[in-house]
Amino acid sequence: MSVMVAEKRLLRVDDLDGSEIPEKFAEIIEGELIQTAPPGRYHNRIASRFTFLFSDFCDGRSDLDFGTDNEGFLIGRDPDSLLSPDGCLFRRRPEPDGAWMEFAPEVVVEVLSPSNSPVEMAFKRRKYFAAGTEQFWIADPESKTLEIHFKDGRLLKAQEPDIVQGEGIALGMEIRLEEIFRKP
């Protein structure tokens, strides 16, 4: 008796062109498609506040740019990893030819939602750091805390009502946690 074994094919970012996969709430991690449910209004408000913070910070700084939760960063090939942080800050680079940026942002923000796990955040942090990210921020709406993981291994933890002073590419930025975690 012969047994047929179906070979599992890894997904590549090129497979997303013209596909039925929604562009929002989907990432590719090492060739696997990861789709999640919309995270909710409070989560989105917090992510938006980081976007506004980064936008204001970039004003007058022509060398910096920011991204929102709908940006795609191709940070690995073979197998492909296309991640979409909730917010990000990065040094300005030439505009990409395609839909994805092929670099890792210097600062990545992930706003926790109930579907996120500590293992997932640690995995993404390692992927981003391996691709060149300098800071990985985790905002927890439930505990109203911000953890800033640095590529050099340092960890800064802050909780509302703290005001966090930016470092590295974010030097001069003030992150007012009362404003970030303010309920509508």
MOWO-V949160 format. One record per backbone hydrogen bond with DSSP energy under -0.5 kcal/mol. CO is the residue of the C=O (numbers start at 0). NH is the residue of the N-H. Records with the same first field share a line. If there is no record, write none. Layout:
# MOWO-V949160
CO: NH + NH
This chain:
# MOWO-V949160
3: 5
10: 79
11: 14
12: 15
13: 16
15: 18
22: 25
24: 35
26: 28 + 33
27: 29 + 81
28: 31
30: 10
31: 28
32: 34
33: 26
39: 43
40: 44
41: 45
42: 46
43: 47
44: 48
45: 49
46: 50
47: 51
48: 52
49: 53
50: 54
51: 55
52: 56
53: 57
54: 58
57: 60
59: 61
60: 63
62: 91
64: 89
66: 87
67: 70
71: 73 + 100
72: 74 + 82
75: 80
79: 30
80: 74 + 75 + 82
81: 27
82: 72
86: 108
87: 66
88: 106
89: 64
100: 73 + 102
105: 133 + 134
106: 88
107: 136
108: 85 + 86
109: 111 + 138
112: 115
116: 120
117: 121
118: 122
119: 123
120: 124
121: 125
122: 126
123: 127
124: 128
125: 129
126: 130
127: 130 + 131 + 132
128: 131
130: 103
133: 150
134: 107 + 136
135: 148
136: 109 + 138
137: 139 + 146
138: 111 + 140
139: 143 + 144
143: 159
144: 139
145: 157
146: 137 + 148
147: 149 + 155
148: 135
149: 152
153: 149
155: 147
157: 145
158: 161
161: 163 + 176
163: 165 + 174
165: 171
166: 169
167: 170
169: 172
172: 165 + 174
173: 175
174: 163 + 176
175: 178 + 179
176: 180
178: 181
